[in-house]
């Protein structure tokens, strides 16, 4: 009994001595459990579920504008841990299925099926010499005529590996690709990013750190700037994010498993 009270007293002393500016011991990386975003009347909530290998198993989405829509994305992996399928459903009804084909350590193609298991589109992925996603070419079906390239996206990166520019191209009726918009991320904070602003593939993280902001220029040379501020936890992960642009503010709150 004396040993019990001695241990309890020691623990209480340690708790009292702990200061707010001390960093808690880090036990692995925290997993994102959910986030909530709000901008005007528009609200979005996403909840994440993981399998026994800490891979994302399911993402449940709820959006209100103010009418409410719900969606679920479910992921399947092969025996080596590579994602091979993503199923998107609404109200438990499958709307779209995407399968992924790998070449070594990279996804090289994805195929999209509709609710009747008919192929409605596919994409090809190219990588640069250091393994970064460099270009995406997307094709969509046009009735019984066949598949046509509808859009293309190109990517460039900073020296530290974070996304620098994303250039979107769109095809006209003759297959000619025209630049539609360019999104630029000039600077990043040196702190981990749990939720990338740009996500093309579920396993490709193009923004390992938090962007300070970005700009978007369209085909008519109109430019729009967005600044990003964060409230950070002691371990550097964001607790809150605020994106500010002319006439609009979007606030996002994150929740983790620890």
C-alpha positions as CSV (number, residue, x, y, z in Angstrom):
1,X,0.0,0.0,0.0
2,X,2.9,2.4,0.8
3,X,4.4,1.7,-2.6
4,X,1.0,2.5,-4.2
5,X,0.8,5.9,-2.5
6,X,4.4,6.6,-3.3
7,X,3.8,6.0,-7.0
8,X,0.6,8.0,-7.0
9,X,2.4,11.0,-5.3
10,X,5.2,10.8,-7.8
11,X,2.8,10.9,-10.7
12,X,0.9,13.9,-9.2
13,X,4.1,15.8,-8.7
14,X,5.1,15.1,-12.3
15,X,1.8,16.3,-13.6
16,X,2.0,19.6,-11.5
17,X,5.5,20.2,-12.7
18,X,4.6,19.9,-16.4
19,X,4.5,23.3,-18.2
20,X,2.3,24.3,-21.1
21,X,5.2,24.9,-23.3
22,X,6.7,21.4,-23.0
23,X,6.2,19.2,-26.0
24,X,4.4,15.9,-25.3
25,X,6.2,12.7,-26.1
26,X,5.6,11.8,-29.8
27,X,4.4,8.3,-30.4
28,X,4.2,7.9,-34.2
29,X,2.3,10.2,-36.4
30,X,-1.3,11.2,-35.5
31,X,-4.0,9.9,-37.8
32,X,-6.6,12.4,-39.2
33,X,-10.0,11.2,-38.0
34,X,-12.1,14.0,-39.4
35,X,-12.3,17.6,-40.6
36,X,-15.0,20.2,-40.9
37,X,-15.0,23.1,-43.3
38,X,-17.4,26.0,-43.5
39,X,-17.6,28.9,-46.0
40,X,-20.8,31.0,-45.9
41,X,-23.8,28.6,-46.2
42,X,-21.6,25.8,-47.5
43,X,-20.4,23.1,-45.0
44,X,-18.4,20.0,-45.5
45,X,-17.5,17.2,-43.1
46,X,-15.3,14.2,-43.7
47,X,-14.7,11.2,-41.4
48,X,-11.8,8.7,-41.9
49,X,-11.7,5.0,-41.0
50,X,-8.5,2.9,-41.0
51,X,-7.8,-0.8,-41.3
52,X,-5.5,-2.8,-39.1
53,X,-2.5,-1.7,-41.2
54,X,-3.3,2.0,-40.6
55,X,-4.4,2.4,-44.3
56,X,-7.5,4.5,-45.1
57,X,-10.4,2.1,-45.4
58,X,-13.3,4.5,-45.8
59,X,-14.0,8.2,-46.0
60,X,-17.6,9.4,-45.3
61,X,-18.5,12.8,-46.7
62,X,-21.4,15.1,-45.8
63,X,-22.0,18.4,-47.7
64,X,-24.7,21.0,-47.1
65,X,-25.3,24.0,-49.4
66,X,-27.7,24.1,-47.5
67,X,-29.3,20.9,-49.0
68,X,-27.5,17.9,-47.6
69,X,-25.7,15.2,-49.7
70,X,-23.8,12.2,-48.4
71,X,-21.1,10.1,-50.1
72,X,-18.8,7.3,-49.1
73,X,-15.4,6.3,-50.6
74,X,-14.1,2.8,-49.8
75,X,-10.6,1.6,-50.6
76,X,-9.3,-1.9,-51.3
77,X,-5.6,-3.0,-51.1
78,X,-3.8,-6.0,-52.5
79,X,-1.5,-8.3,-50.4
80,X,1.4,-6.0,-50.9
81,X,-0.5,-3.0,-49.5
82,X,-1.1,-1.2,-52.8
83,X,-4.5,0.4,-53.3
84,X,-6.2,-1.3,-56.2
85,X,-9.8,-0.1,-56.0
86,X,-11.9,2.8,-54.9
87,X,-15.7,2.6,-54.7
88,X,-17.8,5.8,-54.5
89,X,-21.4,5.4,-53.3
90,X,-24.3,7.5,-52.3
91,X,-27.0,6.2,-49.9
92,X,-25.3,2.7,-50.2
93,X,-25.8,2.7,-54.0
94,X,-22.6,2.4,-56.0
95,X,-22.2,5.4,-58.3
96,X,-18.7,4.9,-59.5
97,X,-15.8,2.4,-59.2
98,X,-12.2,3.2,-60.0
99,X,-9.5,0.5,-60.4
100,X,-5.8,1.2,-60.3
101,X,-3.0,-0.6,-62.3
102,X,0.5,-0.4,-61.0
103,X,3.9,-0.4,-62.7
104,X,6.6,-1.0,-60.0
105,X,6.0,1.6,-57.3
106,X,3.7,3.9,-59.2
107,X,0.1,3.8,-60.4
108,X,0.3,4.0,-64.2
109,X,-3.4,3.8,-65.2
110,X,-6.9,4.1,-63.6
111,X,-10.2,2.9,-65.0
112,X,-13.6,4.3,-64.1
113,X,-16.8,2.2,-64.2
114,X,-20.4,3.4,-63.7
115,X,-23.0,1.7,-61.6
116,X,-23.7,-0.9,-64.3
117,X,-19.9,-1.8,-64.4
118,X,-19.5,-0.2,-67.8
119,X,-16.2,1.6,-68.5
120,X,-16.8,5.3,-68.7
121,X,-13.3,6.7,-68.6
122,X,-9.7,6.1,-67.8
123,X,-6.5,8.1,-67.0
124,X,-2.8,7.7,-67.6
125,X,-0.1,8.9,-65.1
126,X,3.4,9.9,-65.9
127,X,6.2,10.5,-63.4
128,X,9.5,12.4,-63.6
129,X,13.0,11.0,-62.9
130,X,12.6,11.3,-59.1
131,X,9.2,9.6,-59.0
132,X,7.0,12.7,-58.7
133,X,3.7,12.7,-60.5
134,X,4.3,14.9,-63.6
135,X,1.2,14.6,-65.9
136,X,-2.3,13.1,-65.9
137,X,-4.2,12.4,-69.2
138,X,-7.9,11.7,-68.8
139,X,-10.2,10.1,-71.4
140,X,-14.0,9.9,-71.3
141,X,-16.5,7.8,-73.3
142,X,-18.7,9.6,-75.9
143,X,-21.6,7.2,-76.3
144,X,-20.8,4.5,-78.8
145,X,-18.2,6.6,-80.6
146,X,-15.3,5.7,-78.3
147,X,-13.1,7.5,-75.9
148,X,-11.6,11.0,-76.3
149,X,-9.0,12.9,-74.3
150,X,-11.0,15.5,-72.3
151,X,-8.4,17.1,-70.1
152,X,-4.8,17.0,-69.0
153,X,-3.0,18.2,-65.8
154,X,0.7,19.0,-65.5
155,X,2.7,19.4,-62.3
156,X,6.0,21.1,-61.3
157,X,7.6,21.0,-57.8
158,X,9.8,23.0,-55.5
159,X,13.3,21.6,-54.7
160,X,12.0,20.2,-51.4
161,X,9.4,18.1,-53.2
162,X,6.2,20.2,-52.5
163,X,3.9,21.1,-55.3
164,X,4.8,24.3,-57.1
165,X,2.5,24.7,-60.1
166,X,-0.5,22.8,-61.4
167,X,-1.6,23.5,-65.0
168,X,-5.0,22.3,-66.2
169,X,-5.7,21.8,-69.9
170,X,-9.0,21.1,-71.6
171,X,-9.7,19.6,-75.0
172,X,-11.9,21.2,-77.7
173,X,-14.1,19.2,-80.2
174,X,-11.0,18.6,-82.4
175,X,-8.8,17.2,-79.7
176,X,-6.7,20.3,-79.3
177,X,-5.6,21.0,-75.7
178,X,-5.8,24.5,-74.4
179,X,-4.5,25.9,-71.1
180,X,-7.6,26.4,-68.8
181,X,-6.0,27.5,-65.5
182,X,-2.7,27.6,-63.6
183,X,-2.6,27.2,-59.8
184,X,0.6,28.2,-58.0
185,X,1.8,27.4,-54.5
186,X,4.8,29.8,-53.9
187,X,5.7,29.0,-50.3
188,X,5.2,26.4,-47.6
189,X,5.6,26.2,-43.8
190,X,8.0,23.6,-42.4
191,X,5.3,21.6,-40.7
192,X,3.4,18.4,-41.6
193,X,0.3,18.6,-43.8
194,X,-2.5,16.0,-43.0
195,X,-4.8,17.2,-45.8
196,X,-3.4,18.2,-49.2
197,X,-5.0,21.0,-51.1
198,X,-4.5,19.1,-54.3
199,X,-5.1,15.3,-54.4
200,X,-5.0,13.4,-57.6
201,X,-4.3,9.9,-56.4
202,X,-5.1,8.4,-53.0
203,X,-1.4,7.3,-52.5
204,X,0.4,10.4,-54.0
205,X,0.9,13.1,-51.5
206,X,1.9,16.2,-53.4
207,X,2.1,18.6,-50.5
208,X,3.9,17.1,-47.5
209,X,3.9,20.5,-45.8
210,X,1.4,23.3,-45.3
211,X,1.1,25.8,-48.1
212,X,1.0,29.5,-47.0
213,X,-1.4,30.3,-49.8
214,X,-1.9,30.0,-53.6
215,X,-3.0,31.8,-56.6
216,X,-5.2,30.8,-59.6
217,X,-4.9,32.3,-63.0
218,X,-7.5,31.5,-65.7
219,X,-7.5,31.5,-69.5
220,X,-8.6,35.1,-69.6
221,X,-5.6,36.2,-67.4
222,X,-7.8,36.8,-64.4
223,X,-5.9,36.0,-61.2
224,X,-7.3,35.1,-57.8
225,X,-5.2,34.9,-54.6
226,X,-5.9,32.9,-51.5
227,X,-4.0,33.3,-48.2
228,X,-3.8,30.5,-45.6
229,X,-3.3,30.8,-41.9
230,X,-3.1,28.0,-39.3
231,X,-3.5,27.3,-35.6
232,X,-0.8,24.6,-34.9
233,X,-0.6,22.0,-32.2
234,X,2.6,21.5,-30.2
235,X,3.7,18.8,-32.7
236,X,3.3,21.1,-35.7
237,X,0.1,19.5,-37.0
238,X,-2.7,22.0,-37.8
239,X,-5.7,22.3,-35.5
240,X,-7.4,24.9,-37.6
241,X,-6.9,26.4,-41.1
242,X,-8.4,29.6,-42.5
243,X,-8.4,30.3,-46.3
244,X,-9.1,34.0,-47.1
245,X,-9.8,35.5,-50.5
246,X,-11.7,38.5,-51.7
247,X,-15.2,38.3,-50.2
248,X,-14.8,34.8,-48.8
249,X,-13.4,33.0,-45.8
250,X,-13.2,29.2,-45.3
251,X,-12.4,27.7,-41.9
252,X,-11.4,24.1,-41.4
253,X,-11.1,22.3,-38.1
254,X,-9.1,19.0,-37.8
255,X,-9.5,16.1,-35.3
256,X,-6.9,13.4,-34.8
257,X,-6.7,10.1,-32.9
258,X,-4.1,11.6,-30.5
